């Protein structure tokens, strides 16, 4: 479908002049990322030159996208912003609340019944404020955006960390918290620290068992889960141009796992073809005219080391398939080395489930390549040894794949087709297992594999690979199987070998579907009523957080000192907790229950200063708040990595946490904390993390003179009366300090609008 054509046309009309001005101002050739960023400066932005990694910049994104789990809180906040209509094109996509259990038809029906209150709320708010609404079953937000809204040279934000998927269509697309979405929908400038730039030069061409997924799996191994933090990863070279548009999307999608602000590819013929075959010929025609502005300047490609902060080079012709994991997406193993890693680390060798699809890998090309292996299994008389689950990414792909016989190939080997939704990828999976405590292995074509991510089981070893490799592994049921070199014994006792997967980038008969699932909003939503019951357990209208009282924080209690990896999954779990995403008080009962307490190495068991006993984290926080005590959370490196969920920031704020101090933050979570009025600090000396003791009382000194670039002091009074003083850095700029003083960014917006 074609949406917002006038907006896209306006972007392309203005882009050449804006790019030329930026090139003149900076006095150098420009990368693609710089062209898009500088052509999307907000009218409120007075500067025209910015230091990467240092300067905060005001931008004007073209659009906003929200998935149903995060849209609830984003729209509850937007309702308090004092606006009658979203200032930019915005959409809501119902993809997160559908639990995968038995199959698409029943799961979707169950979801509509169980989540009716939430879907009605989201539909009515969307209708009132001019927001496009995609019904449950329409598809996963990122694939629907790629198919309908993404356009080369555009800029968008989305309330999901995998918004970056749209970089596969040449767009600067950035995952944010709901408060950021509120800014943009309210017509305010959106602030971001000017990203650094990492260039990835791709040479050669993929072949055989190697897929676009293997590019990002290798990059994740190189950069690790935080190596891309604060940077845009820009792919270029003849290898980049050889990749399909949806393959590019897969690479950009999983760029969220290296902490990147976003990832992007330059516009090329494959993108043009994708636009045309998804009903956007008019957009392709416009983009073709300004193609030179939708790619980096030639000088950048000729000498990338001069223009990027870091350059990585990968020869696609030499690339191997990769399998990453378990428990972290950056533990990269080439296929040739993986069997040895399984044996050496005693990973459960028997594969119990293979899962393909999700927003990362559910294009027509992905499914057709995987289906070629399913067809082989049947033809070669192989019995599939592992459970096999398929999650299409959109109704467009699902309907077309069903029409072309692709889904029947999966069903022919026992595959179960789930709804067009996130499902197992985000923990919305009712897994059927005989022993949830048993160590076991699964392999997916998803993007994340943190402990308990997919099925809530800490004993599940999750591995990530391409859809075709996942399918081959499911056929074998053995993690040590290498389809390039190994054979399998079929039902006749004969050794057979799988041939290389083959597939089609586009369906020969074109894409088709009967019902997209899209509902356009009313032109005038003033008469639309939004009802939220006072006794609802799913939805709760928001009350503004209190503003800062103008004093230093004194006598804070340590709530928890988190040890090691503490992602947003640890801070605010998904899975069954998704049902409370629109009810701040109820969902706060999952706050930090997955974090490991440094002092006893247990989860959800911390010292309660009120009862003087060990207690659950949320109960302890509530006890402190009810007795008038503020608290502080201490964390390790890359605290808050993972999903963009702002609940991980709103819950601590709601339960009385005044500050979070860590060795380092993941970008989105740090911003979310700032937006909600929680003080986000880092240890000036990372070794000071070790000085925090379990029963400390903590003062934060210097807030009365809170200034950009000026460190704050923490005074730790230990149980024995001894005192330590440590310094804490922060990255607040002037406007973010105003958020803190107002009590939240939303408080400041509402004040300005009034």
VOGU-3710 file (C-alpha; in Angstrom, 3 decimals, decimal comma):
1> xxxxxxxxxx> 0,000/0,000/0,000  1,017/3,605/-0,425  0,856/5,828/2,649  1,925/9,431/3,264  3,049/10,082/-0,288  2,888/13,863/0,093  5,195/13,678/3,109  7,693/11,491/1,256  7,565/13,784/-1,771  8,275/16,768/0,473
11> xxxxxxxxxx> 11,303/15,033/2,008  12,777/14,337/-1,428  12,082/17,861/-2,677  13,941/19,403/0,261  16,725/16,847/0,545  19,144/18,004/-2,210  19,308/21,551/-0,855  19,674/20,387/2,746  22,404/17,889/1,878  24,328/20,494/-0,110
21> xxxxxxxxxx> 24,106/22,966/2,758  25,363/20,348/5,210  28,243/19,426/2,903  29,217/23,103/2,672  28,877/23,649/6,418  30,964/20,590/7,324  33,410/21,191/4,490  33,727/17,548/3,536  32,018/14,718/1,660  29,126/13,157/3,565
31> xxxxxxxxxx> 28,185/9,659/4,591  24,596/8,538/4,026  23,865/8,768/7,747  25,048/12,367/7,856  22,917/13,274/4,843  19,786/11,966/6,504  20,559/13,362/9,945  21,434/16,842/8,722  18,416/16,946/6,422  16,173/16,173/9,411
41> xxxxxxxxxx> 17,360/18,857/11,811  14,499/20,401/13,742  13,593/24,017/12,971  14,399/24,697/16,634  17,983/23,481/16,099  20,292/26,472/15,747  23,542/24,640/15,058  24,806/23,325/11,740  27,953/21,448/12,833  27,989/18,782/15,507
51> xxxxxxxxxx> 30,638/16,616/17,127  29,891/12,915/16,917  29,441/11,289/20,284  29,377/14,642/22,092  26,750/17,116/20,928  23,043/16,697/21,557  21,013/17,590/18,486  17,310/18,322/17,908  15,746/16,349/15,056  12,370/16,236/13,333
61> xxxxxxxxxx> 11,531/12,590/12,474  9,046/11,909/9,686  6,959/9,355/11,521  6,378/7,285/14,692  5,522/3,574/15,002  4,377/1,806/18,181  3,711/-1,832/18,989  0,797/-2,709/21,251  2,816/-3,548/24,363  4,652/-0,212/24,405
71> xxxxxxxxxx> 1,878/1,808/22,735  -0,293/1,482/25,814  2,043/3,503/28,011  3,084/5,813/25,182  -0,537/6,718/24,421  -1,450/7,013/28,100  1,315/9,607/28,280  0,269/11,286/25,019  -3,245/11,729/26,399  -1,659/13,991/29,039
81> xxxxxxxxxx> 0,319/16,040/26,528  -2,472/18,501/25,717  -2,742/17,721/21,987  -5,789/16,921/19,817  -3,928/15,047/17,054  -0,553/13,440/16,446  1,734/15,976/14,769  3,386/13,414/12,467  2,072/10,238/10,792  1,930/7,580/13,514
91> xxxxxxxxxx> 0,786/3,964/13,723  -0,048/1,301/16,303  0,603/-2,384/15,529  -0,993/-5,205/17,553  1,712/-7,869/17,473  3,083/-8,432/20,980  0,080/-9,672/22,963  -0,656/-12,788/20,903  0,659/-15,893/22,650  1,948/-18,725/20,470
101> xxxxxxxxxx> 0,481/-22,006/21,669  -1,307/-24,308/19,250  -1,447/-22,480/15,922  -2,399/-19,264/14,179  -6,194/-19,481/14,056  -6,877/-20,472/17,667  -4,058/-18,352/19,119  -5,353/-15,250/17,359  -8,919/-15,913/18,499  -7,735/-16,410/22,083
111> xxxxxxxxxx> -5,704/-13,198/21,962  -8,661/-11,152/20,738  -10,765/-12,523/23,578  -8,140/-12,119/26,309  -6,899/-8,691/25,196  -10,179/-7,196/24,033  -10,025/-4,350/26,568  -6,531/-3,355/25,500  -7,219/-3,619/21,757  -10,357/-1,486/22,152
121> xxxxxxxxxx> -8,379/1,101/24,094  -5,605/1,269/21,506  -8,082/1,428/18,619  -10,120/4,202/20,222  -7,080/6,300/21,174  -5,689/5,841/17,661  -9,040/6,876/16,189  -9,222/9,953/18,414  -5,720/11,244/17,737  -5,347/10,484/14,016
131> xxxxxxxxxx> -3,162/7,393/14,375  -3,236/4,445/11,947  -4,228/1,164/13,602  -3,107/-2,317/12,508  -5,330/-5,017/13,977  -4,054/-8,175/15,682  -2,979/-10,645/13,024  -1,944/-7,937/10,535  1,717/-8,575/11,210  4,770/-7,687/13,229
141> xxxxxxxxxx> 5,400/-3,954/13,425  8,832/-3,966/11,766  7,867/-6,045/8,759  4,655/-4,059/8,283  6,692/-0,842/8,445  9,154/-2,182/5,856  6,309/-3,177/3,556  4,284/0,017/3,908  6,011/2,985/5,512  9,801/2,864/5,331
151> xxxxxxxxxx> 11,384/4,934/2,572  15,011/5,688/1,634  16,329/8,895/3,162  13,570/9,139/5,769  13,862/9,295/9,530  11,538/7,578/11,986  11,401/6,541/15,610  9,561/3,575/17,070  8,783/2,310/20,548  10,669/-0,918/20,008
161> xxxxxxxxxx> 14,413/-1,460/19,791  14,066/-3,318/16,475  12,622/-0,266/14,742  16,095/-0,262/13,165  14,797/-2,928/10,753  13,737/-0,083/8,421  17,428/0,656/7,783  17,155/-2,134/5,242  15,202/0,325/3,109  17,722/3,147/3,591
171> xxxxxxxxxx> 15,993/4,861/6,512  17,461/6,190/9,759  15,079/4,339/12,076  15,706/4,450/15,801  14,195/2,587/18,745  13,081/4,810/21,611  10,982/4,844/24,736  7,363/5,943/24,695  8,200/9,345/26,169  10,322/10,079/23,093
181> xxxxxxxxxx> 7,404/9,082/20,881  5,212/11,490/22,832  7,678/14,296/22,095  7,466/13,717/18,359  3,703/13,113/18,263  3,278/16,334/20,240  5,244/18,270/17,630  8,280/18,774/19,817  11,869/18,398/18,600  13,387/15,008/19,323
191> xxxxxxxxxx> 16,803/14,999/20,933  19,646/12,576/20,230  23,366/12,705/20,796  24,970/12,943/17,345  25,957/9,330/16,680  29,416/8,128/15,836  29,719/6,209/12,576  30,901/2,648/12,066  31,407/1,648/8,444  31,098/-1,989/7,404
201> xxxxxxxxxx> 32,454/-2,616/3,924  31,011/-5,712/2,293  32,818/-7,246/-0,642  32,106/-10,422/-2,607  28,742/-12,162/-2,743  26,812/-14,654/-0,633  26,400/-18,216/-1,832  25,334/-21,646/-0,671  24,385/-21,939/2,978  25,440/-18,393/3,829
211> xxxxxxxxxx> 22,698/-15,782/4,284  22,382/-12,102/5,279  21,787/-13,273/8,861  25,367/-14,520/8,969  26,660/-11,016/8,262  25,157/-9,569/11,443  25,986/-12,685/13,472  29,637/-12,161/12,536  29,463/-8,411/13,200  27,940/-9,123/16,621
221> xxxxxxxxxx> 30,904/-11,342/17,394  33,281/-8,546/16,381  31,605/-5,609/18,120  29,922/-7,428/21,065  26,630/-6,363/22,646  27,853/-2,857/23,400  30,385/-2,221/20,626  27,881/-0,256/18,576  26,612/1,900/21,436  26,196/5,514/20,405
231> xxxxxxxxxx> 26,909/4,743/16,749  25,150/4,215/13,455  26,448/1,191/11,575  26,512/1,944/7,865  26,974/-0,912/5,371  28,436/-0,226/1,932  30,353/-1,817/-0,932  29,413/-4,060/-3,832  28,582/-6,800/-1,353  26,000/-4,548/0,289
241> xxxxxxxxxx> 24,388/-3,742/-3,055  24,142/-7,464/-3,865  21,913/-8,197/-0,871  18,131/-8,254/-1,106  16,209/-5,453/0,586  14,719/-7,819/3,171  18,175/-9,318/3,745  19,419/-5,827/4,496  16,508/-5,450/6,907  17,571/-8,600/8,761
251> xxxxxxxxxx> 21,081/-7,212/9,225  19,807/-3,842/10,429  17,217/-5,470/12,694  19,753/-7,414/14,690  22,029/-4,383/14,878  20,031/-3,617/18,015  21,930/-6,495/19,657  25,247/-4,656/19,363  23,788/-1,548/20,971  23,849/0,471/17,745
261> xxxxxxxxxx> 21,693/3,578/17,514  20,633/2,181/14,165  22,041/0,511/11,052  21,564/1,489/7,430  22,254/0,614/3,798  22,476/2,990/0,858  19,690/3,072/-1,710  20,169/0,706/-4,649  18,300/-1,226/-7,326  17,254/-3,969/-4,925
271> xxxxxxxxxx> 15,525/-1,394/-2,723  13,898/0,173/-5,763  12,575/-3,233/-6,826  11,229/-3,920/-3,334  9,352/-0,617/-3,296  7,837/-1,349/-6,694  6,782/-4,913/-5,834  5,148/-3,789/-2,578  2,925/-1,242/-4,313  5,080/1,852/-3,927
281> xxxxxxxxxx> 6,173/2,536/-7,489  5,655/6,280/-7,028  8,079/6,326/-4,105  10,667/4,382/-6,110  10,346/6,822/-8,992  11,065/9,759/-6,673  13,931/7,959/-4,920  15,557/7,008/-8,218  15,754/10,686/-9,168  17,646/11,640/-5,987
291> xxxxxxxxxx> 19,626/8,396/-5,660  22,984/10,188/-5,247  21,639/11,839/-2,083  20,480/8,460/-0,750  23,991/7,012/-0,761  27,269/8,192/0,722  29,391/10,472/-1,444  31,828/8,676/-3,744  34,819/10,005/-1,776  33,506/8,223/1,329
301> xxxxxxxxxx> 33,347/4,894/-0,450  36,808/5,415/-1,945  38,488/6,218/1,381  36,160/5,128/4,216  38,813/5,369/6,922  38,715/9,156/6,621  34,971/9,440/7,201  33,972/6,699/9,650  35,082/6,390/13,258  35,707/2,685/12,722
311> xxxxxxxxxx> 35,770/0,501/9,624  35,174/-3,251/9,420  35,565/-5,244/6,218  33,841/-8,558/5,484  34,206/-10,604/2,301  30,838/-12,248/1,718  32,428/-14,807/-0,605  34,508/-16,087/2,320  31,855/-15,775/5,025  30,688/-18,929/6,802
321> xxxxxxxxxx> 27,308/-19,611/8,368  27,270/-18,641/12,048  25,453/-19,800/15,163  25,482/-17,393/18,117  24,776/-18,140/21,769  23,733/-19,339/24,202  22,407/-16,594/26,520  23,900/-13,688/24,570  23,649/-12,767/20,887  27,326/-11,870/20,504
331> xxxxxxxxxx> 28,833/-15,265/21,369  29,616/-16,064/17,744  30,629/-19,495/16,435  31,255/-20,259/12,792  29,396/-23,398/11,744  32,670/-25,277/11,260  33,608/-24,576/14,902  30,207/-24,909/16,523  30,134/-28,671/17,143  33,410/-28,425/19,058
341> xxxxxxxxxx> 31,965/-25,575/21,153  28,885/-27,661/21,969  31,029/-30,528/23,215  33,599/-28,372/24,996  30,993/-26,348/26,888  28,658/-29,272/27,497  25,703/-27,544/25,863  22,701/-29,900/25,594  23,398/-31,505/22,236  19,904/-32,735/21,444
351> xxxxxxxxxx> 17,919/-29,992/19,760  14,360/-29,852/21,080  12,846/-27,010/19,034  13,722/-25,046/15,925  11,864/-21,774/15,393  11,938/-19,574/12,305  10,311/-16,262/11,453  9,804/-13,208/13,722  10,483/-9,623/12,690  14,084/-10,558/11,942
361> xxxxxxxxxx> 13,730/-13,325/9,379  10,263/-13,820/7,951  10,469/-12,406/4,457  9,264/-14,331/1,416  12,922/-15,014/0,592  13,620/-16,372/4,096  10,609/-18,662/4,087  11,182/-19,923/0,549  14,811/-20,859/1,284  13,814/-22,668/4,474
371> xxxxxxxxxx> 10,941/-24,384/2,644  13,377/-25,789/0,090  14,958/-27,759/2,944  11,601/-28,881/4,287  10,798/-30,174/0,811  14,091/-32,064/0,738  13,381/-33,687/4,090  10,141/-35,094/2,726  11,666/-36,104/-0,620  14,678/-37,760/1,028
381> xxxxxxxxxx> 12,436/-39,616/3,511  13,862/-37,884/6,570  11,905/-37,685/9,791  12,249/-34,293/11,466  13,764/-34,871/14,899  12,931/-31,554/16,616  9,741/-29,601/17,064  9,439/-27,010/14,289  7,652/-23,655/14,644  7,110/-21,038/11,918
391> xxxxxxxxxx> 6,075/-17,428/12,612  5,237/-15,328/9,518  5,998/-11,631/9,832  2,973/-10,134/8,097  -0,307/-11,038/6,463  1,166/-10,010/3,107  3,915/-12,621/3,389  1,735/-15,238/5,101  -1,037/-15,116/2,522  1,405/-15,125/-0,375
401> xxxxxxxxxx> 3,454/-17,965/1,132  0,300/-20,009/1,682  -0,854/-19,372/-1,890  2,514/-20,482/-3,269  2,635/-23,696/-1,237  5,478/-22,624/1,042  3,551/-23,020/4,284  2,345/-26,466/3,244  5,987/-27,544/2,845  6,561/-26,705/6,518
411> xxxxxxxxxx> 3,355/-28,395/7,605  4,380/-31,443/5,567  7,265/-32,101/7,962  5,213/-31,389/11,094  5,780/-27,637/11,266  3,254/-25,522/13,160  2,325/-22,156/11,633  1,811/-19,500/14,294  0,022/-16,150/14,032  1,612/-13,146/12,322
421> xxxxxxxxxx> 2,992/-11,885/15,601  6,074/-11,783/17,794  5,220/-14,887/19,798  8,193/-16,970/20,970  10,686/-14,249/20,015  9,555/-12,096/22,953  8,547/-14,824/25,379  4,922/-15,032/24,212  5,251/-18,782/23,821  3,274/-21,410/25,674
431> xxxxxxxxxx> 5,932/-24,028/25,229  4,899/-27,641/25,566  7,604/-29,417/27,546  7,587/-32,404/29,869  10,215/-30,969/32,239  10,771/-27,191/32,436  13,742/-27,671/34,784  15,742/-29,789/32,340  18,685/-28,214/30,556  17,734/-28,086/26,903
441> xxxxxxxxxx> 18,614/-26,441/23,619  16,544/-24,546/21,075  17,661/-22,697/17,948  15,873/-19,739/16,373  16,178/-17,239/13,561  15,186/-14,510/16,025  17,398/-11,704/17,329  17,690/-12,196/21,089  18,555/-15,190/23,210  18,981/-13,872/26,746
451> xxxxxxxxxx> 18,297/-16,382/29,518  14,540/-17,008/29,862  13,883/-14,779/26,834  11,851/-17,212/24,727  10,163/-19,580/27,166  10,860/-18,202/30,645  13,126/-21,156/31,432  16,643/-20,293/32,678  17,767/-23,785/31,631  16,952/-23,242/27,970
461> xxxxxxxxxx> 20,079/-22,686/25,888  18,964/-20,439/23,041  21,026/-20,237/19,855  20,528/-17,869/16,905  21,127/-18,697/13,234  19,641/-18,184/9,771  16,201/-19,673/8,979  17,743/-22,207/6,605  20,281/-23,381/9,181  17,583/-23,560/11,868
471> xxxxxxxxxx> 15,487/-25,710/9,543  18,417/-28,033/8,809  19,159/-28,370/12,519  15,507/-29,149/13,266  15,595/-31,905/10,655  18,724/-33,361/12,255  17,752/-32,745/15,893  21,447/-32,501/16,700  23,377/-29,309/17,458  26,575/-30,921/16,218
481> xxxxxxxxxx> 25,142/-31,446/12,738  26,861/-29,529/9,944  24,679/-29,647/6,812  27,597/-28,593/4,601  29,684/-31,667/5,453  27,504/-34,201/7,305  24,949/-36,763/6,195  21,762/-37,986/7,845  20,274/-41,477/7,943  16,744/-41,551/6,536
491> xxxxxxxxxx> 13,808/-43,826/7,393  15,146/-46,449/4,967  18,522/-46,525/6,707  20,193/-44,767/3,800  22,675/-41,910/4,297  21,492/-38,741/2,572  22,844/-35,223/2,391  20,912/-31,968/2,305  21,465/-29,834/-0,764  22,105/-26,123/-0,488
501> xxxxxxxxxx> 18,956/-24,099/0,186  17,411/-22,191/-2,694  14,745/-19,517/-2,672  13,203/-16,537/-4,400  13,586/-12,906/-3,410  10,063/-12,137/-4,673  7,012/-14,317/-5,401  6,732/-15,066/-9,146  3,030/-14,148/-9,098  3,581/-11,045/-6,974
511> xxxxxxxxxx> 2,440/-10,381/-3,415  -1,217/-10,723/-2,503  -3,566/-10,710/0,487  -7,280/-10,392/1,206  -7,242/-8,178/4,304  -4,284/-6,066/5,386  -5,740/-5,505/8,849  -5,363/-1,727/8,627  -7,902/0,749/10,072  -7,596/4,409/9,155
521> xxxxxxxxxx> -8,493/6,935/11,875  -11,333/9,437/11,762  -10,548/12,779/10,157  -11,913/14,413/13,306  -11,609/12,379/16,485  -13,039/14,955/18,879  -16,186/12,892/19,483  -14,325/9,641/20,160  -14,604/8,618/23,817  -11,834/6,734/25,603
531> xxxxxxxxxx> -12,948/4,724/28,582  -10,673/3,180/31,191  -12,355/1,403/34,085  -11,140/2,302/37,562  -11,016/-1,379/38,496  -9,237/-2,554/35,340  -6,197/-4,736/35,927  -4,874/-4,053/32,415  -5,146/-0,269/32,065  -4,572/2,631/34,430
541> xxxxxxxxxx> -4,684/6,343/33,674  -1,440/8,044/34,598  -0,864/10,615/37,288  2,079/13,000/36,819  5,221/12,209/38,779  6,190/14,728/41,450  8,685/17,418/40,515  12,108/17,582/42,175  11,956/19,280/45,570  15,077/21,378/44,962
551> xxxxxxxxxx> 17,266/19,566/47,495  20,111/17,048/47,407  19,065/13,457/47,947  19,875/12,361/51,501  19,678/8,993/53,234  18,771/6,881/50,222  18,645/3,132/50,826  20,304/0,677/48,485  17,503/-1,250/46,817  19,629/-3,702/44,839
561> xxxxxxxxxx> 23,178/-3,958/43,580  22,726/-5,911/40,365  25,537/-8,267/39,417  26,595/-8,840/35,822  24,231/-8,650/32,842  21,060/-6,751/33,685  18,944/-6,241/30,570  15,503/-4,712/30,310  14,256/-8,309/30,473  15,799/-8,538/33,939
571> xxxxxxxxxx> 14,405/-5,144/34,963  10,896/-5,572/33,545  10,171/-9,042/32,177  7,975/-9,616/29,139  6,136/-12,908/28,627  3,095/-13,111/30,942  3,803/-9,600/32,247  2,867/-8,097/28,884  -0,762/-8,107/30,006  0,027/-5,304/32,473
581> xxxxxxxxxx> 1,885/-2,987/30,091  -0,920/-0,418/30,363  -1,143/-0,561/34,173  1,887/0,984/35,826  1,137/-0,165/39,354  0,446/-3,783/38,430  3,428/-4,190/36,123  5,674/-2,673/38,770  5,346/-6,000/40,580  7,930/-7,388/38,140
591> xxxxxxxxxx> 10,510/-4,657/38,779  14,043/-6,085/38,837  12,833/-9,560/39,771  15,234/-11,031/37,219  18,304/-9,108/38,400  20,964/-11,025/40,322  21,600/-9,578/43,790  25,363/-9,047/44,168  25,310/-9,950/47,856  23,628/-13,360/47,728
601> xxxxxxxxxx> 23,706/-14,116/43,986  19,971/-14,789/44,016  17,169/-13,214/42,014  14,271/-11,364/43,627  15,772/-11,644/47,096  17,198/-8,479/48,661  17,649/-7,000/52,113  14,590/-5,016/53,183  15,707/-2,084/55,404  12,177/-1,747/56,795
611> xxxxxxxxxx> 11,552/-5,350/57,896  15,280/-6,144/58,338  14,657/-9,374/56,441  15,223/-10,580/52,903  12,289/-9,899/50,645  11,235/-9,590/47,019  12,454/-6,525/45,147  9,062/-4,903/44,371  7,771/-5,535/47,907  10,922/-3,984/49,369
621> xxxxxxxxxx> 10,643/-0,947/47,113  7,001/-0,506/48,081  7,859/-0,776/51,788  10,549/1,889/51,456  8,232/4,188/49,505  5,352/3,772/51,960  7,669/4,700/54,832  8,968/7,801/53,065  12,390/6,445/52,127  13,963/6,941/48,711
631> xxxxxxxxxx> 16,115/4,237/47,161  18,923/3,776/44,657  19,748/0,983/42,202  23,345/0,034/41,393  24,249/-1,764/38,180  27,161/-3,168/36,212  28,232/-2,697/32,559  25,766/-1,970/29,730  22,901/-1,773/32,200  19,519/-1,851/30,466
641> xxxxxxxxxx> 20,608/-3,441/27,186  17,914/-5,002/25,061  14,373/-3,852/24,396  13,371/-0,201/24,423  10,677/-0,784/27,038  10,262/2,345/29,134  8,503/0,332/31,820  12,005/-0,545/32,996  12,390/3,160/33,801  8,817/3,987/34,835
651> xxxxxxxxxx> 8,572/1,173/37,380  11,578/2,317/39,451  10,244/5,895/39,289  6,802/4,727/40,436  8,257/2,708/43,323  10,429/5,472/44,714  13,824/4,870/43,108  15,572/8,238/42,939  18,731/7,272/41,073  20,420/4,489/39,138
661> xxxxxxxxxx> 24,233/4,428/39,142  26,083/1,944/36,955  29,411/1,225/35,324  27,842/1,952/31,927  24,373/2,281/30,354  22,751/1,017/27,205  21,680/4,117/25,249  17,898/3,754/25,168  17,571/2,840/28,828  19,686/5,788/29,982
671> xxxxxxxxxx> 17,435/8,141/28,010  14,299/6,457/29,355  15,463/6,980/32,935  16,151/10,644/32,236  12,742/11,089/30,630  10,975/9,668/33,692  12,877/11,810/36,183  15,154/9,075/37,551  18,737/10,301/38,016  20,976/8,308/35,634
681> xxxxxxxxxx> 24,604/8,262/36,787  27,815/6,377/36,018  30,744/5,687/38,322  33,607/8,090/37,572  35,844/5,222/38,672  34,270/1,899/37,702  36,053/0,219/40,615  33,813/2,222/42,979  31,054/-0,252/42,159  32,817/-2,521/44,652
691> xxxxxxxxxx> 32,486/0,053/47,460  28,692/-0,188/47,561  27,635/-2,289/50,554  24,312/-3,958/51,204  23,056/-1,766/54,064  24,499/1,562/52,916  22,775/4,901/53,349  23,586/7,071/50,354  23,576/10,846/49,840  23,771/12,437/46,397
701> xxxxxxxxxx> 25,383/15,849/46,678  25,500/18,571/44,038  21,940/18,493/42,700  21,355/22,058/43,865  24,067/23,020/41,384  23,185/20,410/38,763  24,995/21,418/35,571  26,070/19,886/32,296  29,492/18,268/32,605  29,725/18,707/36,388
711> xxxxxxxxxx> 30,064/15,475/38,368  27,975/14,693/41,439  29,249/13,300/44,730  27,919/10,203/46,464  28,505/9,776/50,186  28,213/6,164/51,306  27,612/5,610/54,995  28,214/1,961/55,743  26,569/-0,120/58,463  29,662/0,142/60,690
721> xxxxxxxxxx> 29,686/3,938/60,444  32,573/4,130/57,987  32,145/6,600/55,144  33,248/6,499/51,499  32,961/9,354/49,048  32,809/8,591/45,333  32,211/10,700/42,237  29,457/10,064/39,719  29,401/11,331/36,154  26,321/12,092/34,109
731> xxxxxxxxxx> 25,509/12,939/30,499  22,664/15,405/31,129  22,418/18,483/28,947  20,490/21,632/29,841  17,090/20,462/28,604  17,485/17,054/30,275  18,257/18,786/33,558  14,939/20,602/33,105  13,240/17,200/32,692  14,726/16,155/36,022
741> xxxxxxxxxx> 13,621/19,322/37,775  10,091/19,097/36,332  9,800/15,489/37,460  9,691/14,050/33,940  9,947/15,104/30,315  6,158/14,767/29,993  5,645/17,188/32,877  7,745/19,722/31,002  5,845/19,176/27,725  2,489/19,587/29,461
751> xxxx> 3,701/22,776/31,128  4,887/24,173/27,796  1,625/23,260/26,032  -0,472/24,864/28,749
//
